[in-house]
Amino acid sequence: MPPPTLGNFSPAAVARCLPFVLFMAMLALRGYLPESVASSLQLDTRWLYALQALPTLALLWLWRREYGELTRQNWPDARELLLAVGVGVAVFVAWIHLDAPWMQLSTATAPFVPLDAQGRPDAALIAIRLLGAVLVVPLMEELFWRSFLMRWIEHPQFERVEPTRVGFKGLVLSTFVFMLAHTLWLAAIVAGLAYAWLYRWRGHLASAVVAHAVTNALLGLWVIQTGRWEFW
């Protein structure tokens, strides 16, 4: 089923925006759900992460034919993929070190702590969070932040904008908005510029997706190892 046209947004724009909007709306719902309501419903709000990731993944799968940048003929070569992995590793290193108080938009909290009542890791919660962070979030965010927003800033008919020809305005403004969506603002700037550069370099969105997935995978493993749940 193709995506609908919503107002001035083309089906291509809807396919890139709606999964992101759905994910963020569910995130807000999870964050603002009163603890008293959750307790009365005997609801463990940590499991609501699955309600963010699974419907988002379903939309991405349903509209997969709209993502021409990710088709086989637009897949990067081995050299570019290797570079994407390296960029992902570098962003991970930057992310865990750029966490001084002045580098944060707000005080970091840990709303998702996958431990059971005895303080032991809950394997199911960890698996859901990792799968969402590695498989869903990189695809959803790169389609929105880079494929849509970065090009849309250059021209409302974003499909006509070649990624390799995105200018300073699209690069900087999209990265600025990306920064506002993250607590660690300086780390987010580094990540946003790195992923945008990969996409702009040869026009392969898959390179940005791979780099983002590597960053999130390493960050997830590091969080589990160190117990620094505020990074999740």
Helices and strands as residue ranges (DSSP letters): H 11-32, H 35-40, G 45-47, H 48-62, G 64-66, G 68-70, G 72-74, H 78-97, G 101-103, H 123-131, I 132-136, H 137-141, I 142-150, H 151-154, G 158-160, G 163-165, H 168-180, H 185-202, H 205-226, G 229-231
